[in-house]
Amino acid sequence: MALTEESFADKIEVVGEFAHVQVRTATVIKRDGEEISRSFHRHVVAPGDDYSAEDAKVQAICAAVHTQDVIDAYKAAQAEAAE
């Protein structure tokens, strides 16, 4: 009986005014090639965050939507909210 575990980004969404990238990661456990368990974890990549360790698809989406204008507007909105 062989158990294997695989994790991958199975859903990537761009949400909100500042193009936050929401990533759902699935972790699948298989016994002899048959799935016996699946769980999910979500995290968000905000404009200006370091996304270099993300999945290649997530990196490509972040590079496309997190332009310098979006990053600057997001940081300005954060600074305004902190006042």
MOPAC internal coordinates of N, CA, C and O (Angstrom, degrees):
PM7 1SCF
backbone

  N    0.0000 0     0.00 0     0.00 0    0    0    0
  C    1.4448 1     0.00 0     0.00 0    1    0    0
  C    1.5311 1   108.09 1     0.00 0    2    1    0
  O    1.2310 1   121.10 1   -61.43 1    3    2    1
  N    1.3159 1   115.51 1   118.57 1    3    2    1
  C    1.4621 1   121.02 1  -179.21 1    5    3    2
  C    1.5261 1   109.83 1  -110.36 1    6    5    3
  O    1.2310 1   120.90 1   -52.54 1    7    6    5
  N    1.3390 1   115.88 1   127.46 1    7    6    5
  C    1.4563 1   121.57 1   175.17 1    9    7    6
  C    1.5235 1   108.98 1  -102.84 1   10    9    7
  O    1.2310 1   121.12 1   -43.36 1   11   10    9
  N    1.3252 1   115.46 1   136.64 1   11   10    9
  C    1.4627 1   120.55 1   176.35 1   13   11   10
  C    1.5200 1   108.50 1  -130.26 1   14   13   11
  O    1.2310 1   121.18 1   -27.06 1   15   14   13
  N    1.3110 1   115.35 1   152.94 1   15   14   13
  C    1.4632 1   121.89 1   177.40 1   17   15   14
  C    1.5154 1   108.31 1  -128.88 1   18   17   15
  O    1.2310 1   120.99 1   -44.82 1   19   18   17
  N    1.3327 1   115.71 1   135.18 1   19   18   17
  C    1.4606 1   121.63 1  -179.71 1   21   19   18
  C    1.5217 1   108.37 1  -135.21 1   22   21   19
  O    1.2310 1   120.23 1   -46.45 1   23   22   21
  N    1.3279 1   117.16 1   133.55 1   23   22   21
  C    1.4639 1   122.37 1   175.48 1   25   23   22
  C    1.5170 1   108.99 1  -122.66 1   26   25   23
  O    1.2310 1   121.07 1   -40.95 1   27   26   25
  N    1.3436 1   115.55 1   139.05 1   27   26   25
  C    1.4627 1   120.25 1  -179.46 1   29   27   26
  C    1.5251 1   109.47 1  -158.75 1   30   29   27
  O    1.2310 1   121.08 1   -26.84 1   31   30   29
  N    1.3329 1   115.54 1   153.16 1   31   30   29
  C    1.4646 1   121.48 1   175.61 1   33   31   30
  C    1.5190 1   107.08 1   -75.26 1   34   33   31
  O    1.2310 1   120.71 1   -68.25 1   35   34   33
  N    1.3369 1   116.25 1   111.75 1   35   34   33
  C    1.4588 1   118.36 1  -176.31 1   37   35   34
  C    1.5202 1   112.90 1  -104.28 1   38   37   35
  O    1.2310 1   120.07 1   168.91 1   39   38   37
  N    1.3331 1   117.47 1   -11.09 1   39   38   37
  C    1.4633 1   120.13 1   175.87 1   41   39   38
  C    1.5247 1   108.24 1  -147.42 1   42   41   39
  O    1.2310 1   120.86 1   -50.34 1   43   42   41
  N    1.3242 1   115.96 1   129.66 1   43   42   41
  C    1.4599 1   121.72 1   179.16 1   45   43   42
  C    1.5180 1   106.99 1  -130.38 1   46   45   43
  O    1.2310 1   120.45 1   -56.29 1   47   46   45
  N    1.3322 1   116.74 1   123.71 1   47   46   45
  C    1.4598 1   121.46 1  -178.23 1   49   47   46
  C    1.5232 1   110.24 1  -129.05 1   50   49   47
  O    1.2310 1   120.98 1   -34.37 1   51   50   49
  N    1.3245 1   115.72 1   145.63 1   51   50   49
  C    1.4577 1   121.72 1   173.37 1   53   51   50
  C    1.5250 1   105.87 1  -105.21 1   54   53   51
  O    1.2310 1   120.69 1   -59.57 1   55   54   53
  N    1.3317 1   116.29 1   120.43 1   55   54   53
  C    1.4633 1   120.57 1  -174.29 1   57   55   54
  C    1.5217 1   111.52 1  -131.11 1   58   57   55
  O    1.2310 1   121.26 1   -28.93 1   59   58   57
  N    1.3175 1   115.20 1   151.07 1   59   58   57
  C    1.4524 1   122.12 1   171.59 1   61   59   58
  C    1.5136 1   115.60 1    82.66 1   62   61   59
  O    1.2310 1   122.72 1    -9.38 1   63   62   61
  N    1.3045 1   112.39 1   170.62 1   63   62   61
  C    1.4716 1   122.00 1  -177.09 1   65   63   62
  C    1.5159 1   112.58 1   -59.77 1   66   65   63
  O    1.2310 1   120.34 1   146.62 1   67   66   65
  N    1.3382 1   116.96 1   -33.38 1   67   66   65
  C    1.4596 1   120.82 1  -175.69 1   69   67   66
  C    1.5237 1   113.45 1  -105.14 1   70   69   67
  O    1.2310 1   120.44 1  -159.90 1   71   70   69
  N    1.3137 1   116.76 1    20.10 1   71   70   69
  C    1.4744 1   122.78 1   173.14 1   73   71   70
  C    1.5273 1   113.04 1    57.46 1   74   73   71
  O    1.2310 1   120.82 1  -132.17 1   75   74   73
  N    1.3341 1   116.04 1    47.83 1   75   74   73
  C    1.4650 1   119.35 1   172.56 1   77   75   74
  C    1.5317 1   107.94 1   -63.80 1   78   77   75
  O    1.2310 1   120.36 1   -41.53 1   79   78   77
  N    1.3095 1   116.92 1   138.47 1   79   78   77
  C    1.4633 1   121.48 1   179.79 1   81   79   78
  C    1.5291 1   107.05 1  -102.81 1   82   81   79
  O    1.2310 1   121.36 1   -66.28 1   83   82   81
  N    1.3272 1   115.00 1   113.72 1   83   82   81
  C    1.4607 1   121.70 1  -179.28 1   85   83   82
  C    1.5259 1   108.50 1   -97.40 1   86   85   83
  O    1.2310 1   120.64 1   -52.26 1   87   86   85
  N    1.3090 1   116.39 1   127.74 1   87   86   85
  C    1.4635 1   121.94 1  -175.13 1   89   87   86
  C    1.5244 1   109.21 1  -119.75 1   90   89   87
  O    1.2310 1   120.92 1   -52.85 1   91   90   89
  N    1.3379 1   115.84 1   127.15 1   91   90   89
  C    1.4603 1   120.20 1   172.53 1   93   91   90
  C    1.5189 1   107.50 1  -106.44 1   94   93   91
  O    1.2310 1   120.91 1   -56.24 1   95   94   93
  N    1.3272 1   115.86 1   123.76 1   95   94   93
  C    1.4597 1   122.08 1   178.79 1   97   95   94
  C    1.5192 1   108.74 1  -105.20 1   98   97   95
  O    1.2310 1   121.07 1   -52.54 1   99   98   97
  N    1.3307 1   115.57 1   127.46 1   99   98   97
  C    1.4598 1   121.05 1   176.51 1  101   99   98
  C    1.5194 1   108.82 1   -98.82 1  102  101   99
  O    1.2310 1   120.87 1   -41.71 1  103  102  101
  N    1.3309 1   115.95 1   138.29 1  103  102  101
  C    1.4559 1   122.16 1   173.21 1  105  103  102
  C    1.5260 1   106.29 1  -117.37 1  106  105  103
  O    1.2310 1   121.07 1   -60.31 1  107  106  105
  N    1.3312 1   115.56 1   119.69 1  107  106  105
  C    1.4590 1   121.81 1  -175.80 1  109  107  106
  C    1.5301 1   109.11 1  -114.73 1  110  109  107
  O    1.2310 1   121.18 1   -52.35 1  111  110  109
  N    1.3198 1   115.34 1   127.65 1  111  110  109
  C    1.4642 1   122.27 1   174.91 1  113  111  110
  C    1.5344 1   107.18 1  -104.61 1  114  113  111
  O    1.2310 1   121.13 1   -49.90 1  115  114  113
  N    1.3278 1   115.45 1   130.10 1  115  114  113
  C    1.4628 1   120.35 1   179.32 1  117  115  114
  C    1.5211 1   110.09 1  -124.16 1  118  117  115
  O    1.2310 1   121.34 1   -35.89 1  119  118  117
  N    1.3293 1   115.04 1   144.11 1  119  118  117
  C    1.4624 1   121.91 1   173.10 1  121  119  118
  C    1.5239 1   106.67 1  -115.68 1  122  121  119
  O    1.2310 1   120.92 1   -61.35 1  123  122  121
  N    1.3099 1   115.85 1   118.65 1  123  122  121
  C    1.4708 1   121.51 1  -178.60 1  125  123  122
  C    1.5329 1   111.47 1    52.17 1  126  125  123
  O    1.2310 1   120.64 1  -140.76 1  127  126  125
  N    1.3346 1   116.38 1    39.24 1  127  126  125
  C    1.4514 1   121.66 1   176.79 1  129  127  126
  C    1.5103 1   115.17 1    84.86 1  130  129  127
  O    1.2310 1   119.38 1   175.17 1  131  130  129
  N    1.3224 1   118.78 1    -4.83 1  131  130  129
  C    1.4629 1   121.92 1  -179.20 1  133  131  130
  C    1.5299 1   109.61 1  -105.90 1  134  133  131
  O    1.2310 1   120.80 1   -51.17 1  135  134  133
  N    1.3273 1   116.07 1   128.83 1  135  134  133
  C    1.4565 1   120.92 1  -177.94 1  137  135  134
  C    1.5324 1   110.76 1   -64.18 1  138  137  135
  O    1.2310 1   121.36 1   -50.39 1  139  138  137
  N    1.3383 1   115.01 1   129.61 1  139  138  137
  C    1.4645 1   119.41 1   176.90 1  141  139  138
  C    1.5273 1   111.99 1  -119.54 1  142  141  139
  O    1.2310 1   120.27 1   166.95 1  143  142  141
  N    1.3429 1   117.08 1   -13.05 1  143  142  141
  C    1.4597 1   120.33 1  -179.48 1  145  143  142
  C    1.5162 1   109.52 1  -157.59 1  146  145  143
  O    1.2310 1   121.15 1   -35.81 1  147  146  145
  N    1.3385 1   115.41 1   144.19 1  147  146  145
  C    1.4671 1   121.70 1   174.63 1  149  147  146
  C    1.5201 1   107.18 1  -143.62 1  150  149  147
  O    1.2310 1   120.91 1   -49.19 1  151  150  149
  N    1.3383 1   115.87 1   130.81 1  151  150  149
  C    1.4612 1   120.69 1   176.29 1  153  151  150
  C    1.5243 1   108.65 1  -133.91 1  154  153  151
  O    1.2310 1   121.36 1   -16.40 1  155  154  153
  N    1.3399 1   115.00 1   163.60 1  155  154  153
  C    1.4529 1   120.05 1  -175.03 1  157  155  154
  C    1.5265 1   110.74 1  -129.22 1  158  157  155
  O    1.2310 1   121.42 1   -29.24 1  159  158  157
  N    1.3218 1   114.88 1   150.76 1  159  158  157
  C    1.4576 1   123.40 1   174.28 1  161  159  158
  C    1.5230 1   106.34 1  -138.07 1  162  161  159
  O    1.2310 1   120.36 1   -41.55 1  163  162  161
  N    1.3174 1   116.93 1   138.45 1  163  162  161
  C    1.4674 1   121.31 1   177.94 1  165  163  162
  C    1.5253 1   109.68 1  -117.89 1  166  165  163
  O    1.2310 1   121.92 1   -33.50 1  167  166  165
  N    1.3240 1   113.93 1   146.50 1  167  166  165
  C    1.4580 1   119.70 1   170.09 1  169  167  166
  C    1.5290 1   107.99 1  -149.21 1  170  169  167
  O    1.2310 1   121.36 1   -17.10 1  171  170  169
  N    1.3171 1   115.01 1   162.90 1  171  170  169
  C    1.4623 1   121.59 1  -176.07 1  173  171  170
  C    1.5226 1   109.52 1  -120.58 1  174  173  171
  O    1.2310 1   121.21 1   -41.93 1  175  174  173
  N    1.3253 1   115.29 1   138.07 1  175  174  173
  C    1.4593 1   121.79 1   173.75 1  177  175  174
  C    1.5301 1   106.39 1  -107.11 1  178  177  175
  O    1.2310 1   120.61 1   -67.13 1  179  178  177
  N    1.3172 1   116.44 1   112.87 1  179  178  177
  C    1.4602 1   122.03 1  -179.17 1  181  179  178
  C    1.5222 1   110.04 1   -87.94 1  182  181  179
  O    1.2310 1   120.13 1   -22.24 1  183  182  181
  N    1.3316 1   117.36 1   157.76 1  183  182  181
  C    1.4605 1   120.09 1   176.30 1  185  183  182
  C    1.5276 1   110.34 1   -57.21 1  186  185  183
  O    1.2310 1   120.73 1   -49.75 1  187  186  185
  N    1.3121 1   116.21 1   130.25 1  187  186  185
  C    1.4546 1   121.66 1  -179.36 1  189  187  186
  C    1.5213 1   114.00 1    95.32 1  190  189  187
  O    1.2310 1   120.15 1   166.90 1  191  190  189
  N    1.3395 1   117.32 1   -13.10 1  191  190  189
  C    1.4690 1   120.52 1   177.09 1  193  191  190
  C    1.5274 1   109.94 1   -69.80 1  194  193  191
  O    1.2310 1   121.01 1   -26.71 1  195  194  193
  N    1.3288 1   115.68 1   153.29 1  195  194  193
  C    1.4591 1   121.25 1   173.86 1  197  195  194
  C    1.5271 1   108.00 1   -79.53 1  198  197  195
  O    1.2310 1   120.33 1   -63.16 1  199  198  197
  N    1.3175 1   116.97 1   116.84 1  199  198  197
  C    1.4687 1   120.73 1  -178.63 1  201  199  198
  C    1.5325 1   111.59 1  -113.84 1  202  201  199
  O    1.2310 1   120.20 1  -160.49 1  203  202  201
  N    1.3163 1   117.22 1    19.51 1  203  202  201
  C    1.4667 1   121.24 1  -176.38 1  205  203  202
  C    1.5320 1   113.44 1   -65.66 1  206  205  203
  O    1.2310 1   119.61 1   156.92 1  207  206  205
  N    1.3337 1   118.35 1   -23.08 1  207  206  205
  C    1.4626 1   120.84 1  -179.93 1  209  207  206
  C    1.5288 1   112.59 1   -92.23 1  210  209  207
  O    1.2310 1   120.54 1  -179.13 1  211  210  209
  N    1.3275 1   116.58 1     0.87 1  211  210  209
  C    1.4673 1   120.84 1  -178.43 1  213  211  210
  C    1.5268 1   111.27 1   -78.10 1  214  213  211
  O    1.2310 1   121.29 1   -14.44 1  215  214  213
  N    1.3219 1   115.14 1   165.56 1  215  214  213
  C    1.4589 1   123.85 1   173.48 1  217  215  214
  C    1.5417 1   109.09 1   -54.55 1  218  217  215
  O    1.2310 1   120.33 1   -30.29 1  219  218  217
  N    1.3167 1   116.97 1   149.71 1  219  218  217
  C    1.4719 1   121.44 1  -177.33 1  221  219  218
  C    1.5261 1   112.05 1   -57.75 1  222  221  219
  O    1.2310 1   119.84 1   143.20 1  223  222  221
  N    1.3386 1   117.92 1   -36.80 1  223  222  221
  C    1.4730 1   120.58 1   178.48 1  225  223  222
  C    1.5125 1   110.84 1   -66.15 1  226  225  223
  O    1.2310 1   120.33 1   139.67 1  227  226  225
  N    1.3207 1   116.98 1   -40.33 1  227  226  225
  C    1.4588 1   121.28 1   178.75 1  229  227  226
  C    1.5239 1   109.52 1   -65.94 1  230  229  227
  O    1.2310 1   120.00 1   137.62 1  231  230  229
  N    1.3237 1   117.61 1   -42.38 1  231  230  229
  C    1.4676 1   121.06 1   177.61 1  233  231  230
  C    1.5230 1   111.27 1   -58.92 1  234  233  231
  O    1.2310 1   120.28 1   137.07 1  235  234  233
  N    1.3197 1   117.07 1   -42.93 1  235  234  233
  C    1.4670 1   120.95 1  -179.02 1  237  235  234
  C    1.5243 1   111.00 1   -64.54 1  238  237  235
  O    1.2310 1   120.49 1   138.39 1  239  238  237
  N    1.3266 1   116.67 1   -41.61 1  239  238  237
  C    1.4669 1   120.02 1   179.75 1  241  239  238
  C    1.5214 1   110.47 1   -67.66 1  242  241  239
  O    1.2310 1   120.18 1   135.79 1  243  242  241
  N    1.3211 1   117.26 1   -44.21 1  243  242  241
  C    1.4686 1   120.68 1   178.25 1  245  243  242
  C    1.5309 1   110.96 1   -60.45 1  246  245  243
  O    1.2310 1   120.36 1   137.67 1  247  246  245
  N    1.3159 1   116.91 1   -42.33 1  247  246  245
  C    1.4676 1   120.28 1   179.57 1  249  247  246
  C    1.5249 1   110.77 1   -62.51 1  250  249  247
  O    1.2310 1   120.39 1   145.67 1  251  250  249
  N    1.3207 1   116.85 1   -34.33 1  251  250  249
  C    1.4645 1   120.64 1  -178.33 1  253  251  250
  C    1.5297 1   112.63 1   -76.33 1  254  253  251
  O    1.2310 1   120.25 1   140.06 1  255  254  253
  N    1.3374 1   117.13 1   -39.94 1  255  254  253
  C    1.4668 1   119.07 1  -172.87 1  257  255  254
  C    1.5282 1   114.05 1   -98.79 1  258  257  255
  O    1.2310 1   119.60 1   157.42 1  259  258  257
  N    1.3156 1   118.36 1   -22.58 1  259  258  257
  C    1.4632 1   120.53 1  -179.90 1  261  259  258
  C    1.5233 1   110.38 1   -93.03 1  262  261  259
  O    1.2310 1   121.42 1  -112.86 1  263  262  261
  N    1.3232 1   114.89 1    67.14 1  263  262  261
  C    1.4608 1   120.84 1   177.21 1  265  263  262
  C    1.5277 1   108.85 1   -71.36 1  266  265  263
  O    1.2310 1   120.32 1   -13.68 1  267  266  265
  N    1.3043 1   117.00 1   166.32 1  267  266  265
  C    1.4680 1   120.11 1   179.11 1  269  267  266
  C    1.5197 1   110.68 1   -61.37 1  270  269  267
  O    1.2310 1   119.61 1   143.64 1  271  270  269
  N    1.3414 1   118.35 1   -36.36 1  271  270  269
  C    1.4711 1   121.05 1   177.89 1  273  271  270
  C    1.5315 1   111.05 1   -62.29 1  274  273  271
  O    1.2310 1   120.00 1   137.76 1  275  274  273
  N    1.3310 1   117.61 1   -42.24 1  275  274  273
  C    1.4658 1   121.87 1   179.29 1  277  275  274
  C    1.5257 1   109.98 1   -66.21 1  278  277  275
  O    1.2310 1   120.22 1   136.04 1  279  278  277
  N    1.3236 1   117.18 1   -43.96 1  279  278  277
  C    1.4669 1   121.32 1   179.40 1  281  279  278
  C    1.5254 1   110.22 1   -61.20 1  282  281  279
  O    1.2310 1   120.03 1   134.64 1  283  282  281
  N    1.3257 1   117.54 1   -45.36 1  283  282  281
  C    1.4670 1   121.49 1   179.99 1  285  283  282
  C    1.5276 1   111.46 1   -63.46 1  286  285  283
  O    1.2310 1   120.24 1   137.30 1  287  286  285
  N    1.3322 1   117.14 1   -42.70 1  287  286  285
  C    1.4689 1   120.91 1   179.44 1  289  287  286
  C    1.5234 1   110.94 1   -65.69 1  290  289  287
  O    1.2310 1   119.97 1   141.01 1  291  290  289
  N    1.3241 1   117.66 1   -38.99 1  291  290  289
  C    1.4635 1   121.83 1   178.75 1  293  291  290
  C    1.5327 1   110.46 1   -65.20 1  294  293  291
  O    1.2310 1   120.27 1   134.43 1  295  294  293
  N    1.3242 1   117.09 1   -45.57 1  295  294  293
  C    1.4684 1   120.31 1   179.34 1  297  295  294
  C    1.5247 1   111.17 1   -64.29 1  298  297  295
  O    1.2310 1   120.33 1   142.10 1  299  298  297
  N    1.3300 1   116.98 1   -37.90 1  299  298  297
  C    1.4789 1   120.32 1   177.56 1  301  299  298
  C    1.5200 1   110.66 1   -65.53 1  302  301  299
  O    1.2310 1   120.03 1   139.80 1  303  302  301
  N    1.3143 1   117.56 1   -40.20 1  303  302  301
  C    1.4714 1   121.04 1   179.06 1  305  303  302
  C    1.5302 1   110.34 1   -66.50 1  306  305  303
  O    1.2310 1   120.01 1   141.82 1  307  306  305
  N    1.3345 1   117.59 1   -38.18 1  307  306  305
  C    1.4614 1   121.01 1   177.70 1  309  307  306
  C    1.5258 1   110.63 1   -64.87 1  310  309  307
  O    1.2310 1   120.66 1   136.90 1  311  310  309
  N    1.3290 1   116.34 1   -43.10 1  311  310  309
  C    1.4687 1   120.73 1  -179.73 1  313  311  310
  C    1.5321 1   110.31 1   -64.39 1  314  313  311
  O    1.2310 1   120.68 1   139.49 1  315  314  313
  N    1.3309 1   116.31 1   -40.51 1  315  314  313
  C    1.4699 1   120.60 1   179.76 1  317  315  314
  C    1.5332 1   110.51 1   -65.83 1  318  317  315
  O    1.2310 1   120.32 1   140.09 1  319  318  317
  N    1.3144 1   116.99 1   -39.91 1  319  318  317
  C    1.4733 1   120.63 1   180.00 1  321  319  318
  C    1.5115 1   111.70 1   -68.65 1  322  321  319
  O    1.2310 1   120.03 1   152.37 1  323  322  321
  N    1.3273 1   117.55 1   -27.63 1  323  322  321
  C    1.4684 1   121.76 1  -178.75 1  325  323  322
  C    1.5194 1   112.33 1   -77.39 1  326  325  323
  O    1.2310 1   120.42 1   161.96 1  327  326  325
  N    1.3232 1   116.80 1   -18.04 1  327  326  325
  C    1.4774 1   120.29 1  -177.85 1  329  327  326
  C    1.5030 1   112.75 1   -74.91 1  330  329  327
  O    1.2310 1   120.10 1   180.00 1  331  330  329

